[in-house]
Amino acid sequence: MKQDVALDQAKWLVEPGCVLLVTGGTMDKANVMTVSWQTPIHTANPCMVLLVMNQRRYTYELIKQNNELVINVPDESLLEQTHFVGTVSGRNADKFKAAGLTPTPASVVKCPLIAECAGHLECRITNTFTIGTHDLVLCQVIHASAEEEYFDGAWIAERFHTLHYMQATQYGVLDRRITVGPQ
Ligand SMILES: Cc1cc2nc3c(=O)[nH]c(=O)nc-3n(C[C@H](O)[C@H](O)[C@H](O)COP(=O)(O)O)c2cc1C
């Protein structure tokens, strides 16, 4: 069961710089792409995440129609799907179907979230800044949810192995949480 995550904790869903699946559009017409250029930039009031998107991405075109998107967090079990939706465009194909990912209504925004992912940040775009071929897309998180089995205020890395892009066809996985300082 997924539980709501307080917005002042939501940034911990993406804090480790994990690879993300970003969805845009509506339940009738949606698309998904892989994003690794991401960073939280403000913890709370508001919680903000910055994404970097090439202006040619079809997903970004759909996102701009209503300025909403969902950031979904996949794990190691979705490696093939994550790479696939990051290397094929959905302009002429249904990538959800091809990848076996299930679009599901989100809580607040119009675009779907991905049922197979364990964490979701529902966002509204507040600003964009163009740098050549890419836009810096400033997203305000307006709702967040995560699988309670895998997230207790931070990802339980032993159970949920986030993906981290290394290069080309190589990814790393985060599978251990360690503690620093006196216990
Ligand atoms: C691991 C990985 C990370 C990626 N990160 C980004 C990114 O941060 N920004 C971006 O614009 N494209 C990124 N891409 C490329 C897009 O996901 C890719 O071009 C995708 O096919 C776009 O699909 P669309 O045209 O259906 O939107 C990444 C691809 C991979 C495989």
The ligand as a MOL file (V3000), in Angstrom:
LIG
                    3D

  0  0  0     0  0            999 V3000
M  V30 BEGIN CTAB
M  V30 COUNTS 31 33 0 0 0
M  V30 BEGIN ATOM
M  V30 1 C 19.5150 6.7680 -18.2100 0
M  V30 2 C 18.9720 7.8660 -19.0930 0
M  V30 3 C 18.8760 9.1500 -18.6050 0
M  V30 4 C 18.3310 10.1810 -19.3910 0
M  V30 5 N 18.2390 11.4370 -18.8670 0
M  V30 6 C 17.6780 12.4330 -19.6280 0
M  V30 7 C 17.5470 13.7310 -19.0730 0
M  V30 8 O 17.8960 13.9920 -17.9050 0
M  V30 9 N 16.9860 14.7000 -19.8660 0
M  V30 10 C 16.5720 14.4470 -21.1630 0
M  V30 11 O 16.0780 15.3550 -21.8380 0
M  V30 12 N 16.6950 13.2070 -21.6920 0
M  V30 13 C 17.2280 12.1960 -20.9500 0
M  V30 14 N 17.3300 10.9380 -21.4670 0
M  V30 15 C 16.8710 10.6930 -22.8360 0
M  V30 16 C 15.3570 10.5120 -22.9820 0
M  V30 17 O 14.8140 9.7060 -21.9550 0
M  V30 18 C 15.0680 9.8610 -24.3440 0
M  V30 19 O 15.4900 10.7210 -25.3760 0
M  V30 20 C 13.6430 9.4100 -24.5460 0
M  V30 21 O 13.6150 8.4780 -25.6030 0
M  V30 22 C 12.6820 10.5590 -24.8300 0
M  V30 23 O 11.4360 9.9980 -25.0980 0
M  V30 24 P 10.1840 10.8140 -25.6770 0
M  V30 25 O 10.6050 11.4330 -26.9960 0
M  V30 26 O 9.1570 9.7160 -25.8750 0
M  V30 27 O 9.8050 11.8210 -24.6780 0
M  V30 28 C 17.8870 9.9020 -20.7030 0
M  V30 29 C 17.9890 8.5810 -21.2110 0
M  V30 30 C 18.5250 7.5790 -20.4110 0
M  V30 31 C 18.6210 6.1750 -20.9630 0
M  V30 END ATOM
M  V30 BEGIN BOND
M  V30 1 1 1 2
M  V30 2 1 2 3
M  V30 3 2 2 30
M  V30 4 2 3 4
M  V30 5 1 4 5
M  V30 6 1 4 28
M  V30 7 2 5 6
M  V30 8 1 6 7
M  V30 9 1 6 13
M  V30 10 2 7 8
M  V30 11 1 7 9
M  V30 12 1 9 10
M  V30 13 2 10 11
M  V30 14 1 10 12
M  V30 15 2 12 13
M  V30 16 1 13 14
M  V30 17 1 14 15
M  V30 18 1 14 28
M  V30 19 1 15 16
M  V30 20 1 16 17
M  V30 21 1 16 18
M  V30 22 1 18 19
M  V30 23 1 18 20
M  V30 24 1 20 21
M  V30 25 1 20 22
M  V30 26 1 22 23
M  V30 27 1 23 24
M  V30 28 2 24 25
M  V30 29 1 24 26
M  V30 30 1 24 27
M  V30 31 2 28 29
M  V30 32 1 29 30
M  V30 33 1 30 31
M  V30 END BOND
M  V30 END CTAB
M  END
